[in-house]
Amino acid sequence: MARAPFDLAGVRVAAGSRTQIEVPAARLYTHAPLSIPVEVVHGRQAGPTLLVCGGIHGDEINGVEIVRRLLRSKQLQGLRGTLVAAPIVNVFGFVQHSRYLPDRRDLNRCFPGSETGSLGGRMAALFREAIVDQATHIIDLHTGAIHRTNLPQIRAQLVAGSETERMANAFGAPVILNAELREGSLRHYAQNRGIPVLTYEAGEALRFDEWAITPGVRGVLRVMRRLGMLTGEHRRRAPPAAEIANGSSWARAPIDGILRPRVRLGARVAKGDVLGRVADPFGNAEGEVRAMADGIVIGMSRLPLANEGEALFHIARFDAIEEAESAIEDFHSSLEPPPDPLY
């Protein structure tokens, strides 16, 4: 018996085929239509429906490239189940190089949304009803905010033996942050509906970071193999080791001034270590930014200009910090030149 077609936004995708779909979202001031681009790869054999989405924050473009490379992968041949790839969810923000929607709302705080609410609420409701509610599993791709960069990491609410935990371990990021759900986020909405979801955080907004993109593509493919969506020799390869962080916190600027960092992303630090110094332009006043606990730097500011209290270094805490340091070293050594250097 032939597998049933997959329907999305009024478009029917036959089993064994793939289709690009424009989901109508809104109109610009000129009345020109604006749509969310989606590609559906509908396998001949039954399996999970995996949503891989990027650009919920419009300036986080590493995820857009991850989706592009994923869709070009030859490993999708013979796909079991359905891949729904949405590279740019916040199309308003993407066009404007902005994290936010035109009403300054964060789309990732608007779920489940409302068809009669704010622009953010309406966009969230549209994306949820047309796409999210059809998924059985989700991978949500993010980067650091503007002028901040993140070490490749998975954020998920981990429950021992859960599908979410299995997906997180399969992804192969060097760090897994056991993160609480934030109300209004896609992860909060999906997880409460019983849909396992991972958030992949890596790199910086408005940048293509190859060290974040390549592991992202590999991680999504590993999860797909874990879910039984892909077959072949790759299935037997174990993912790189990952360590679970039991918490994290930010070290903040002690004064207003110009930051001179002393540590790099991924560095191991001890409580009290000087992470950087903030000084006025003449150097008359200077303050030290110190680590508040032993841990690993998983995020940091890339902008030297800092206001007092501004978050500068994100430190993750581990029960087994030596293993975490080793996992990060192994991750860096595993990176290879990109297969598509011209993008």
CORLINFEN-V369224 format. One record per residue. N is the residue number from 1. RES is the residue in three letters. SS is DSSP state (a for helix, b for strand, c for the rest). Layout:
# CORLINFEN-V369224
N_RES_SS / N_RES_SS
This chain:
# CORLINFEN-V369224
1_MET_c / 2_ALA_c / 3_ARG_c / 4_ALA_c / 5_PRO_c / 6_PHE_b / 7_ASP_b / 8_LEU_b / 9_ALA_c / 10_GLY_c / 11_VAL_b / 12_ARG_b / 13_VAL_b / 14_ALA_c / 15_ALA_c / 16_GLY_c / 17_SER_b / 18_ARG_b / 19_THR_b / 20_GLN_b / 21_ILE_b / 22_GLU_b / 23_VAL_b / 24_PRO_b / 25_ALA_b / 26_ALA_b / 27_ARG_b / 28_LEU_c / 29_TYR_c / 30_THR_c / 31_HIS_c / 32_ALA_c / 33_PRO_b / 34_LEU_b / 35_SER_b / 36_ILE_b / 37_PRO_b / 38_VAL_b / 39_GLU_b / 40_VAL_b / 41_VAL_b / 42_HIS_b / 43_GLY_c / 44_ARG_c / 45_GLN_b / 46_ALA_b / 47_GLY_b / 48_PRO_b / 49_THR_b / 50_LEU_b / 51_LEU_b / 52_VAL_b / 53_CYS_b / 54_GLY_c / 55_GLY_c / 56_ILE_c / 57_HIS_c / 58_GLY_c / 59_ASP_c / 60_GLU_c / 61_ILE_c / 62_ASN_a / 63_GLY_a / 64_VAL_a / 65_GLU_a / 66_ILE_a / 67_VAL_a / 68_ARG_a / 69_ARG_a / 70_LEU_a / 71_LEU_a / 72_ARG_a / 73_SER_c / 74_LYS_a / 75_GLN_a / 76_LEU_a / 77_GLN_c / 78_GLY_c / 79_LEU_c / 80_ARG_b / 81_GLY_b / 82_THR_b / 83_LEU_b / 84_VAL_b / 85_ALA_b / 86_ALA_b / 87_PRO_c / 88_ILE_c / 89_VAL_c / 90_ASN_c / 91_VAL_a / 92_PHE_a / 93_GLY_a / 94_PHE_a / 95_VAL_a / 96_GLN_c / 97_HIS_c / 98_SER_c / 99_ARG_c / 100_TYR_c / 101_LEU_c / 102_PRO_c / 103_ASP_c / 104_ARG_c / 105_ARG_c / 106_ASP_c / 107_LEU_a / 108_ASN_a / 109_ARG_a / 110_CYS_c / 111_PHE_c / 112_PRO_c / 113_GLY_c / 114_SER_c / 115_GLU_c / 116_THR_c / 117_GLY_c / 118_SER_c / 119_LEU_a / 120_GLY_a / 121_GLY_a / 122_ARG_a / 123_MET_a / 124_ALA_a / 125_ALA_a / 126_LEU_a / 127_PHE_a / 128_ARG_a / 129_GLU_a / 130_ALA_a / 131_ILE_c / 132_VAL_a / 133_ASP_a / 134_GLN_a / 135_ALA_c / 136_THR_c / 137_HIS_b / 138_ILE_b / 139_ILE_b / 140_ASP_b / 141_LEU_b / 142_HIS_b / 143_THR_c / 144_GLY_c / 145_ALA_c / 146_ILE_c / 147_HIS_c / 148_ARG_b / 149_THR_b / 150_ASN_b / 151_LEU_b / 152_PRO_b / 153_GLN_b / 154_ILE_b / 155_ARG_b / 156_ALA_b / 157_GLN_c / 158_LEU_c / 159_VAL_c / 160_ALA_c / 161_GLY_c / 162_SER_c / 163_GLU_a / 164_THR_a / 165_GLU_a / 166_ARG_a / 167_MET_a / 168_ALA_a / 169_ASN_a / 170_ALA_a / 171_PHE_a / 172_GLY_c / 173_ALA_c / 174_PRO_c / 175_VAL_b / 176_ILE_b / 177_LEU_b / 178_ASN_b / 179_ALA_c / 180_GLU_c / 181_LEU_c / 182_ARG_c / 183_GLU_c / 184_GLY_c / 185_SER_c / 186_LEU_a / 187_ARG_a / 188_HIS_a / 189_TYR_a / 190_ALA_a / 191_GLN_a / 192_ASN_a / 193_ARG_c / 194_GLY_c / 195_ILE_c / 196_PRO_b / 197_VAL_b / 198_LEU_b / 199_THR_b / 200_TYR_b / 201_GLU_b / 202_ALA_b / 203_GLY_b / 204_GLU_b / 205_ALA_c / 206_LEU_c / 207_ARG_c / 208_PHE_c / 209_ASP_c / 210_GLU_a / 211_TRP_a / 212_ALA_a / 213_ILE_a / 214_THR_a / 215_PRO_a / 216_GLY_a / 217_VAL_a / 218_ARG_a / 219_GLY_a / 220_VAL_a / 221_LEU_a / 222_ARG_a / 223_VAL_a / 224_MET_a / 225_ARG_a / 226_ARG_a / 227_LEU_c / 228_GLY_c / 229_MET_c / 230_LEU_c / 231_THR_c / 232_GLY_c / 233_GLU_a / 234_HIS_a / 235_ARG_a / 236_ARG_a / 237_ARG_c / 238_ALA_c / 239_PRO_c / 240_PRO_c / 241_ALA_c / 242_ALA_c / 243_GLU_b / 244_ILE_b / 245_ALA_b / 246_ASN_c / 247_GLY_b / 248_SER_b / 249_SER_b / 250_TRP_b / 251_ALA_b / 252_ARG_b / 253_ALA_c / 254_PRO_c / 255_ILE_c / 256_ASP_c / 257_GLY_b / 258_ILE_b / 259_LEU_b / 260_ARG_b / 261_PRO_b / 262_ARG_c / 263_VAL_c / 264_ARG_c / 265_LEU_c / 266_GLY_c / 267_ALA_c / 268_ARG_b / 269_VAL_b / 270_ALA_c / 271_LYS_c / 272_GLY_c / 273_ASP_c / 274_VAL_b / 275_LEU_b / 276_GLY_b / 277_ARG_b / 278_VAL_b / 279_ALA_b / 280_ASP_c / 281_PRO_c / 282_PHE_c / 283_GLY_c / 284_ASN_c / 285_ALA_c / 286_GLU_b / 287_GLY_b / 288_GLU_b / 289_VAL_b / 290_ARG_b / 291_ALA_c / 292_MET_c / 293_ALA_c / 294_ASP_c / 295_GLY_b / 296_ILE_b / 297_VAL_b / 298_ILE_b / 299_GLY_b / 300_MET_b / 301_SER_b / 302_ARG_c / 303_LEU_c / 304_PRO_c / 305_LEU_b / 306_ALA_b / 307_ASN_c / 308_GLU_c / 309_GLY_c / 310_GLU_c / 311_ALA_b / 312_LEU_b / 313_PHE_b / 314_HIS_b / 315_ILE_b / 316_ALA_b / 317_ARG_b / 318_PHE_c / 319_ASP_c / 320_ALA_c / 321_ILE_a / 322_GLU_a / 323_GLU_a / 324_ALA_a / 325_GLU_a / 326_SER_a / 327_ALA_a / 328_ILE_a / 329_GLU_a / 330_ASP_a / 331_PHE_a / 332_HIS_a / 333_SER_a / 334_SER_a / 335_LEU_c / 336_GLU_c / 337_PRO_c / 338_PRO_c / 339_PRO_c / 340_ASP_c / 341_PRO_c / 342_LEU_c / 343_TYR_c
